[in-house]
Amino acid sequence: MRRLHRLALSPFLLPIPFALTAHADTGGPDAFGYCWIDSNLPAPQEPFSWFEIAPPQGGSGTELTGLTGSDDDCESAPIGFSFDFYGNTYTEAWVSSNGFITFDSAGCDAYSNLCIPNPNNPNAAVFAFWDDLGLFLNPSSAVYYETLGLAPGREFVVEWYRVPHINDTESRLTFQAILYEGSNDIRVQFNEMSDGTVDYAGGRSATLGIENDDGTDGLNYFCPTGTPVPGPVYDGLAIRYTLSCRTPTPTPTMTPTATPTGTPEPTATPTETPAPPTSTPTETPGPTFTPTETPVDTPTPTATPIDCDDAVIELSAAVLVPAQEVKFFGCVPAVPDGPIDVYLVVIDPAGRMYSLLPGGGVRRGAAPYFKTISNPSGCTCRDLFAHVVCENPMRGIWTAALAVLPAGAEAEASNALYLSTVRRRII
């Protein structure tokens, strides 16, 4: 088994600059005062919360039939309440087949996306995922809308359902734009963004943002600049555009159960005296780094405990080929000072990062494999993940990394307590 050095030496081992943060956490404000908050670390984070309105998935949304089977088209829909946007009030929205909402029909069929702000049409728009999309390429593609809830807190939801990119007929893009009554906030979120043979689902050629009615002001989340860069979109990404620029309350990560010394069995330790070393090892309540706490595909630990003073990651093969199964094995050393988050990620040859999740899930960007767990004593090792290489993978050098951070810390290499990497070539 390969053992790697502590974080202080890790820059010499990494083939590319390593950062777990996929995108900045906030942006703006623009001249009017809008800012954005997304679901990426570091905090504040906008939670992902999908409103399913597509009837094929059990929703009750209304289909915009003028867009079904179309290319570069738009159709109006009633919002159901008054919505304030850049100082104007609207009750109707024009929905484009190319992934955006505008409050002015001029340019609502535009397929050639621009960076914003831009005075050219379309303006007065919410660019959820503005790109050249083609509903006519997939018979099951559709766009739905629905107004949910009760006044004064309703939501107007538009869902683009399984829409292909014009240059990748096998791609399937499902995403939403939501307008909120009262707060006049906007949320854009991405549920299933699947590529076919070309990488468009990540948004590398799309424009994401909002813009005022004459194109003189706007807030850009992402737009293609001419230099090929990975897009910011992944399944589970949420972006909120808001005037309040508030800090959402993130899910607590430092819980009392992770550091309970002195609370249970108070008779064992006087309150005036620190707990003696002989009493604390017997008390380890709260989540621990065990298969019963966080189930995965292969929950049986292997070779535990062993003597390790660093994180370790290993793969089951030295060279990878299409359709091959790859298993990930990892070790986490003892961290007696408190709860930890553990990240298991892979980075492709273009520098895009994907988080591997328990149960076999894969998410673009940074997401913890284990969240707020304890591993107070001993080195714990286990099989973590199994994945089959796709039939047409990106060939070249891939990097796998296992990072151990203090619970709730920003997901960046500089905050890691331990960091281990391994490189493999796909041929």
C-alpha positions in Angstrom: 0.0 0.0 0.0 1.3 3.4 -0.9 1.8 5.9 1.9 1.9 9.6 1.3 3.3 12.5 3.2 1.5 15.1 5.3 -0.1 18.1 3.6 3.0 20.2 3.9 4.6 18.2 1.2 1.5 17.6 -0.9 2.1 20.4 -3.5 5.0 18.4 -4.9 2.7 15.4 -5.4 -0.2 17.1 -7.1 -0.2 17.1 -10.9 -2.5 20.2 -11.1 -3.4 22.9 -8.6 -5.9 21.3 -6.3 -8.9 23.2 -4.8 -12.1 21.6 -3.7 -14.2 24.8 -4.2 -15.8 24.6 -7.6 -17.0 28.2 -7.8 -16.9 31.3 -5.6 -19.7 31.2 -3.0 -21.1 34.7 -3.8 -21.0 37.3 -6.5 -22.1 40.8 -7.1 -23.7 43.1 -6.4 -24.5 44.7 -9.8 -25.4 48.4 -10.1 -29.0 47.7 -9.1 -28.0 45.7 -6.1 -28.5 42.0 -7.1 -26.0 39.4 -5.9 -25.9 35.7 -6.2 -25.3 32.8 -3.8 -24.8 29.2 -4.9 -24.7 25.8 -3.3 -20.9 25.4 -3.5 -18.6 25.7 -0.5 -17.5 27.8 1.2 -20.6 29.1 3.1 -22.9 30.8 2.6 -24.7 28.1 0.6 -28.0 28.1 -1.3 -29.7 24.8 -0.7 -30.8 22.6 -3.6 -34.6 21.9 -3.4 -36.2 20.5 -6.5 -39.9 21.3 -7.3 -40.9 18.5 -9.6 -43.6 19.8 -12.0 -43.0 17.6 -15.1 -45.9 15.2 -15.5 -43.7 12.3 -16.7 -42.1 12.5 -13.3 -45.4 12.8 -11.4 -45.7 16.6 -11.5 -48.7 18.7 -12.4 -47.1 21.4 -14.5 -48.7 22.8 -17.7 -46.8 22.1 -20.9 -45.9 25.0 -23.2 -47.0 23.1 -26.3 -45.7 25.8 -28.6 -42.2 24.8 -27.6 -42.6 21.0 -27.9 -40.7 19.7 -30.9 -39.5 23.2 -31.7 -36.2 25.0 -32.2 -35.5 28.6 -31.3 -39.0 29.5 -30.1 -40.7 31.1 -27.2 -44.2 31.1 -25.5 -45.8 33.3 -22.9 -47.0 32.1 -19.5 -48.8 33.8 -16.6 -46.7 34.2 -13.5 -49.7 34.1 -11.2 -48.6 37.1 -9.1 -46.8 40.4 -9.5 -43.0 40.0 -9.7 -40.6 42.9 -9.3 -37.4 42.7 -11.4 -34.9 45.6 -11.8 -37.5 48.1 -10.7 -40.3 46.9 -13.0 -43.3 44.8 -12.2 -44.4 41.9 -14.4 -47.3 39.4 -14.4 -46.3 37.5 -17.5 -43.1 35.8 -18.7 -41.8 34.7 -22.0 -40.2 31.3 -21.9 -37.5 30.4 -24.4 -36.7 27.0 -25.7 -33.1 28.0 -25.3 -33.1 28.0 -21.6 -34.1 31.4 -20.4 -37.1 33.6 -19.3 -37.6 37.1 -20.5 -40.2 39.7 -19.6 -40.1 41.2 -23.0 -40.9 39.1 -26.1 -38.1 40.9 -28.2 -35.3 38.4 -28.7 -37.0 35.6 -26.7 -36.1 33.1 -29.4 -32.4 34.0 -29.4 -30.0 31.0 -29.6 -26.6 32.7 -29.8 -25.8 33.5 -26.2 -23.8 36.5 -25.1 -22.0 37.6 -22.0 -24.1 40.0 -19.9 -24.9 42.8 -19.5 -25.4 43.4 -23.2 -27.8 45.9 -24.8 -28.7 43.5 -27.6 -31.9 41.5 -27.1 -32.9 39.6 -25.2 -33.1 41.9 -22.1 -35.1 41.9 -18.9 -34.2 38.2 -18.6 -33.3 35.3 -16.3 -30.7 33.3 -18.1 -31.1 29.9 -16.4 -29.0 28.0 -19.0 -28.9 30.1 -22.2 -27.5 28.0 -25.0 -28.5 26.6 -28.3 -30.9 23.9 -27.2 -33.1 21.7 -29.4 -36.4 20.2 -28.2 -37.0 18.8 -31.6 -34.1 16.4 -31.1 -35.9 14.4 -28.4 -39.6 13.5 -28.5 -39.8 13.4 -24.7 -38.4 16.9 -24.3 -40.8 19.6 -23.1 -41.0 22.8 -21.1 -43.5 23.1 -18.2 -44.6 25.9 -15.9 -46.7 26.0 -12.7 -47.4 28.5 -9.9 -47.2 26.8 -6.5 -48.2 27.7 -3.0 -50.5 30.4 -1.5 -50.3 34.2 -1.4 -48.2 36.0 -0.4 -45.5 33.3 -0.7 -46.1 31.7 -4.1 -43.5 30.3 -6.5 -43.6 30.4 -10.3 -41.6 27.4 -11.6 -40.4 26.8 -15.2 -38.8 23.4 -15.9 -36.9 22.5 -19.1 -37.2 18.7 -19.2 -34.7 16.4 -20.9 -33.8 19.0 -23.5 -30.8 18.2 -25.7 -28.0 20.5 -26.8 -28.1 21.3 -30.5 -24.6 19.8 -31.0 -25.1 16.7 -28.8 -28.4 15.0 -29.7 -27.9 12.4 -26.9 -27.6 14.9 -24.1 -30.5 15.4 -21.7 -30.7 18.6 -19.7 -33.2 19.1 -16.9 -33.2 22.4 -15.0 -35.5 25.0 -13.5 -36.0 28.7 -12.9 -38.1 29.8 -9.9 -39.5 33.3 -9.2 -40.5 33.9 -5.6 -43.4 36.2 -4.6 -42.7 38.7 -1.9 -38.9 38.5 -1.8 -38.7 38.7 -5.6 -35.7 36.4 -5.4 -34.9 34.0 -8.3 -33.5 30.5 -7.9 -32.0 28.5 -10.8 -31.3 24.8 -10.1 -30.0 21.8 -12.1 -31.4 18.3 -11.5 -30.1 16.0 -14.2 -27.6 17.4 -16.7 -26.4 14.5 -18.8 -23.9 14.6 -21.7 -24.2 12.4 -24.7 -21.0 12.4 -26.7 -19.9 16.0 -26.1 -19.4 17.9 -22.9 -22.1 20.6 -22.9 -24.1 19.7 -19.8 -21.6 21.4 -17.5 -22.4 24.7 -19.2 -19.1 25.4 -20.8 -20.8 27.1 -23.7 -23.8 28.6 -21.8 -24.6 31.9 -20.2 -26.0 32.0 -16.7 -27.1 35.2 -15.0 -29.7 38.0 -14.9 -30.1 41.3 -16.9 -32.2 44.5 -16.7 -34.6 45.8 -19.3 -32.2 47.7 -21.5 -29.1 45.6 -21.1 -27.1 48.2 -19.2 -26.9 46.3 -16.0 -26.8 42.7 -15.1 -25.2 40.0 -13.0 -23.2 37.3 -14.7 -22.7 33.9 -13.0 -20.9 32.3 -16.0 -20.5 32.9 -19.7 -18.1 31.5 -22.3 -15.2 33.8 -22.9 -13.7 32.2 -26.0 -11.0 30.3 -24.1 -12.3 26.8 -23.4 -12.9 26.4 -19.6 -15.0 23.8 -17.7 -18.5 25.0 -17.0 -19.8 25.4 -13.4 -23.0 23.3 -13.7 -23.4 19.9 -12.0 -26.4 17.9 -10.8 -27.6 19.5 -7.6 -26.3 23.0 -8.2 -28.6 25.8 -7.0 -28.1 29.6 -7.6 -30.1 32.3 -6.0 -30.2 35.9 -7.3 -31.4 38.2 -4.6 -31.4 41.9 -3.6 -31.0 41.1 0.1 -27.6 39.5 -0.3 -28.2 37.7 3.0 -26.3 34.8 4.4 -28.5 31.6 4.4 -28.1 29.5 7.5 -26.1 26.5 6.5 -26.7 23.0 7.8 -24.7 22.8 11.1 -21.6 20.7 10.8 -20.1 21.1 14.2 -22.6 19.2 16.4 -22.5 18.8 20.2 -22.5 15.0 19.8 -19.1 15.1 18.1 -17.4 16.3 21.2 -19.4 15.1 24.2 -16.6 14.6 26.7 -17.7 15.5 30.2 -21.4 15.5 29.5 -22.2 11.8 29.9 -21.7 10.2 33.4 -20.8 13.4 35.3 -20.0 11.4 38.4 -16.9 10.0 36.7 -15.2 13.4 36.5 -15.5 16.3 38.9 -16.6 19.5 37.1 -13.6 21.5 38.4 -11.1 19.0 37.1 -10.4 18.2 33.4 -11.4 14.7 32.4 -8.6 12.2 33.1 -7.2 10.4 30.1 -8.4 7.0 31.5 -12.1 8.1 31.3 -12.3 9.7 27.9 -11.4 6.7 25.6 -14.5 4.8 26.8 -16.9 7.6 25.8 -17.2 7.9 22.0 -20.8 8.8 21.2 -21.9 10.4 18.0 -21.1 9.3 14.4 -17.9 7.4 13.7 -16.0 6.3 10.7 -17.7 2.9 10.5 -19.8 1.2 7.9 -23.0 1.3 10.1 -22.9 5.1 10.2 -22.6 5.8 6.5 -23.5 2.8 4.3 -21.7 2.5 0.9 -21.6 -0.2 -1.8 -19.0 -2.2 0.0 -19.5 -1.6 3.7 -17.1 -4.1 5.2 -13.9 -2.5 6.5 -10.6 -4.0 5.4 -7.5 -4.2 7.5 -8.7 -2.1 10.4 -7.1 -0.9 12.5 -3.6 -0.6 11.1 -0.8 1.8 11.8 -1.1 4.8 9.5 -0.1 8.4 10.2 -1.5 9.9 7.0 -4.5 9.6 4.6 -4.1 6.9 1.9 -6.0 6.4 -1.3 -5.5 3.4 -3.6 -7.2 2.3 -6.9 -7.6 -1.4 -7.9 -5.8 -0.9 -11.3 -2.6 0.8 -12.4 -3.9 1.6 -15.9 -7.6 2.1 -16.8 -9.5 1.2 -19.9 -13.1 1.7 -21.1 -15.8 -0.5 -19.4 -13.3 -1.5 -16.6 -14.5 -1.6 -13.0 -12.3 0.5 -10.7 -12.4 0.2 -6.9 -11.3 3.0 -4.5 -9.8 2.1 -1.2 -8.9 4.7 1.5 -7.5 5.1 5.0 -8.1 7.9 7.4 -5.8 8.3 10.4 -6.9 9.1 13.9 -8.1 12.7 14.4 -8.6 13.0 18.2 -9.3 16.8 18.2 -12.8 16.7 16.9 -15.2 15.8 14.0 -14.0 15.7 10.4 -15.3 15.9 6.8 -13.8 13.5 4.3 -13.8 14.2 0.5 -13.3 11.6 -2.2 -12.8 13.3 -5.6 -11.5 12.6 -9.0 -10.1 15.2 -11.4 -10.2 14.7 -15.2 -7.5 15.7 -17.6 -9.2 19.0 -18.3 -9.2 19.9 -14.6 -12.9 19.3 -13.9 -13.5 17.9 -10.4 -16.1 15.3 -9.5 -17.1 14.2 -6.0 -17.7 10.5 -5.4 -20.6 9.9 -3.0 -21.7 6.9 -0.8 -24.0 4.5 -2.7 -22.3 5.2 -6.1 -23.3 8.8 -6.7 -21.1 11.2 -8.6 -21.5 15.0 -8.3 -19.6 17.7 -10.1 -17.9 20.1 -7.7 -17.1 19.6 -4.0 -19.3 17.5 -1.8 -18.2 15.5 1.3 -18.2 11.7 1.2 -18.5 11.6 5.0 -19.8 14.6 6.8 -19.2 15.5 10.5 -17.9 12.1 11.6 -15.5 11.1 14.3 -12.3 9.0 14.1 -10.7 9.6 17.5 -8.3 6.7 17.7 -6.6 4.3 15.3 -6.3 4.3 11.5 -9.5 3.2 9.8 -9.4 1.7 6.3 -12.2 0.5 4.0 -13.4 0.0 0.4 -15.1 3.3 -0.5 -16.4 3.3 -4.0 -16.7 1.2 -7.2 -17.2 2.6 -10.6 -17.2 1.3 -14.2 -15.2 3.5 -16.7 -17.6 4.6 -19.4 -17.2 3.3 -23.0 -16.0 6.6 -24.4 -14.0 8.3 -21.5 -11.7 11.3 -21.6 -8.3 9.7 -22.1 -5.3 10.9 -20.3 -4.1 11.3 -16.7 -6.9 11.3 -14.1 -6.2 12.2 -10.4 -8.0 10.7 -7.4 -7.7 12.4 -4.0 -8.8 11.7 -0.5 -8.9 14.8 1.8 -9.6 15.0 5.5 -10.8 18.4 6.8 -12.1 19.8 10.1 -15.9 19.5 10.0 -17.4 22.5 8.4 -14.2 23.9 7.1 -14.1 25.5 3.6 -13.3 22.7 1.1 -9.9 23.9 0.1 -6.6 22.0 0.2 -5.1 24.7 2.5 -7.6 23.6 5.2 -6.9 19.9 4.9 -5.5 18.0 7.9 -4.5 15.1 5.5 -4.4 14.9 1.8 -3.5 11.9 -0.4 -3.5 11.7 -4.2 -2.9 9.0 -6.8 -2.7 9.3 -10.6 -4.0 6.9 -13.2 -4.0 7.0 -17.0 -7.1 6.0 -19.1 -6.0 4.6 -22.4 
